[in-house]
Amino acid sequence: MSWFGVQQRSHHHPSGSKGPSRLLQKVVGALVLVWLVGMYYLFRSRSAAPAPAGASIPQSGPGWDVSHIRPWFTRGARARKPLFLTLEDFDAEMDNASADEKFLFFITRGWTGAAVRDRVFLDSIFLHHPSAHVFFVATTLHKPSPDLLDSFVQRGYSLHGVHVPAAQLPQTGWWLTEGNRKWLVEHCAKPDATFFYTHLSDYLRFFMLHRYGGLYTDSDSVFVQTLPHGELVGLDRDTGKNRRRTPWFLDPDNMVYAAPGVLRLQKGSGVASRALATAFDPKRYDPECFNCVGPKAMGESLNAAVAQRSLTLQLLEPALLYPLSFTEAHRLFAAKGFEGPEVYLAHLRRTAAAVHLFGGMTRDEPVQDGSVVHYIATHDTFTALTPEAQCSVGGASTLLVRGESAALSNVNMVFLRDCPDVTASGAFVEVAAQHGSISVAGGPAQKHFRLSQVDSLAAVNRLLASVVYLAAPKPHAGAPRDQVDRDRAGFDNLRVTVTSADGSQLGARDIRVAIFNRLVTVLTHTNGRSNLVRALYDSVQQWFPGTAVLASDDSVQPTELAQRMPVGPSMNWVPVPLDAGLSLARNTLVKAATTPFVYLMDDDFTLGPHSHLDVLLEVLQTSGFDIASAVIPQDIANFVHFRGFVQVVGKDLQLRPGDYGRVEGCLHVDFTPNVFMARRTSLMRSPWDDELKLGEHEDFFLRAKAAGMRVLSCDHVEITHNQDKWWDRSATKDAQYADRRTRVFEFFKKVLRKHKLQRLDSFGVIHAQLDENGK
């Protein structure tokens, strides 16, 4: 017969019976056809690779509906595996999961399953790694309470483990050497030893990673963004009172060591096998040495790999996994541990992958309202803590786009909270952009997506994590006015909706999209220091690609400056009169900008990894304030934390430390340094005094206060000052610049005469004083 157009021969079987009957052939043919159609749709849904950020993605109709294609991660729904597995099933599941998606933690006597920090730990893994396969080994005497753990399984996440009481570990075969086996036999019989459970965790960490590969994490880690792929270990710095230079540190001079609290290794890792062989042998083991079988064994193994030139691990800087030391971790639990937990978390989410709670040091710390941990536990959680939160869409309310695209993950993560209707009858997910477009799982860019019915919270959140927003192309010359105005506005709207199978809305979130390089222009003035302007420009483009930079230079005639080539494609020179001074130059730059916000920088400043200008932008948007400033670590260390109150007291113009309280995590003050984000309309309403070429700072903020402008200073947002010591003739690198700067004192006096005052008192230091003749 003919199957799919291919003529089949009839064969005789050795038994003498004929081949399959015609009916059987039809049945088999139908099954093959179904299989081929299924594979076709599977290939269609998985074949497109994710496009790189900013890449051009093919466009099609604005309302492309993919509801007829069932997402790959929801197809073939099968009965969920139980939370606790047998040893055989645990072994098989661990072997099947890929190293980059495999997470492992241990449950020992310190785990309760009811503590807030336990929920925060598991939430953080799945929020930032929604496709993770998470495994645990419980060595407690009794099987731990399954309530918290099973809640993640019911949501559709992959979380499974095995219960092996410590006394039974010698029967598991979990050893690499005969010395390892003897160590298990001898020490699992002594569970009351001081460091037994700590050392047992060290042993299991190295054995499991060698046997299966994957990522081990302490259960007191809190992940704040997605971890990088590949083998990795976090570095930490010893900041304890009794610290000393130790040979097994990776950098003994700087007290830096490899902390195995978060560690990913490939199966068969030599780093793990060396640590097991040397540290867990009864002949070498010291039960009274806390660090000898964990950090020390890890450090010695890594140093051996370095000596052999065989080290393949990524060594992650301390700020990535241990931004706080064990002596500082208690601050995460305190209501005033950090001034402004929201801004501190915004900083963490941009500079770290995780923060460590150091449970051994903080286990007795209560989670206080207003603390960082409390904020995470109430905001970044799948748990609906109130009836109103059920089926709510959590995460970012503003999507901050630094370049031309942004994924709904990490800083911009969006997720659905517990929603019984999803698991009961399934749900549809829709994502729509007003002006830009979106791409789902690397697919084509569309205005609107409606994905097929999914049947678990995990499936919804995996889908949301695959969404990438793409800004609309910038308008070309001759584009319609409304398109130009929309582009300059720099805002868009994204709507995420989850509906039930019967069409009723379960949850929704309207997300405002802020495209940084269409909302903000960076302004700087120089006097002949073009090399500094180039460094400033390069740093802006590194951290906020495509952001326009406008610069003025009053060391040359305007006609000459108009002919000068810009230092890059996103930069333009703005002519100002010769020796115009700071105030006139800044006012000219503000008028030349076309964006609703400007970021003011002196020419000797640069941006770095902590320069979260997008945070300042969001703070201004949310608060309605006029100015938001970063802090300047170099100036704080060398001079004073320059922010606070500006006031007239008698005949004194005074600058004093102080604030009016917190707004959006930042301090409400009267003044900050002249390095800040501002609404352009506010600066045009209350500009600098053109007559003040220098010494303009106090006058500007005094008048701004009188005009009702409101100012914020935001800790954890930092900018770098590469200042020339112009006041020190022996240290200055630019004598001409120093000569110009010394004129500042005559302009201070001009400010005093303008306001009919006698002294300028800055933090208790008199910078200028008029005599009885007003000079």
Helices and strands as residue ranges (DSSP letters): E 2-3, E 6-7, H 22-46, H 87-96, G 99-101, E 102-107, H 116-128, E 133-138, H 147-154, E 158-163, G 166-171, H 178-187, H 196-212, E 214-217, E 221-223, E 232-237, G 252-254, E 256-265, H 270-279, H 295-307, E 314-316, H 318-321, G 329-332, H 341-351, E 354-356, H 359-362, H 372-379, G 387-389, E 393-395, E 398-401, E 405-407, G 410-412, E 414-416, H 420-425, E 427-433, E 437-440, E 448-454, H 457-465, E 467-470, H 481-489, E 491-500, E 505-515, H 516-519, E 520-526, H 530-543, E 548-553, H 558-563, E 571-573, H 582-592, E 597-602, E 605-606, H 613-623, E 627-631, H 633-638, E 645-649, E 652-656, E 662-663, E 666-669, E 676-679, H 680-685, H 697-706, E 711-718, E 720-721, H 735-741, H 744-754, E 759-762, E 765-769
